[in-house]
């Protein structure tokens, strides 16, 4: 389970820093490709993954009347995604039709879901951008999902933007995009990324003061380590 402490740490580190921490552990393919934030409001999206998988739609199985079924997988998933989770949709990187629209995203928001990610598109994207829920997609897509997608599986392993997503993996989204943390590594990645962020903030400050990166980044000179320790004490970091 995602602890409150780890969730809080992950709200204050970047996907870039997490990508480096993952790379150190041999993970190269955890950043969801070609997914962008709508109306990013400055706080990271963090939560365990709850997934929905689409397959290519077959016309005879996807008339508009399928939504009359209360157990339709898309509608059912929206009502079952746990509060605090991130709803992740595998749309096969196909944004010709919407993965969801503003009404479904608003319902997720009201249910306390931490965010929504699709490697396809959203319809009503201006309205979604104005909602108080982090949302990430490839691009706007006005047509209903039924024209291209058939909702088929709930909370199973999926691919989203070429990244593997297993239910319960920890999803982090910032102003750049979305990264997937294997659940069993979330605590240690949060700790390491927090430390990395402190050092990177120190380095950025020194570079803006005019200092060379040589010996500073990475910290190959002892003076850098001494200066960083003093900086941390001064800044309470």
Protein Blocks (a to p, Z undefined) as FASTA:
>chain_A
ZZfklmmmmmmccfklmmmmmmmnopablbcghiacehiahiacdddddddddddddfkl
mcfklmmpmklmklmmmmmocghiacdddehhpakbcfbdfklmmmmmmnopabdcdfbd
cehklmmmmpccdcddfbdcfbafklmpccfbghiacdeehiacdehiacdddfkbccdd
dfklmmmmmmmmmmmmmmmmmmmmmmmnopafehklccfbfklmmmmmmmmmmnoZZ
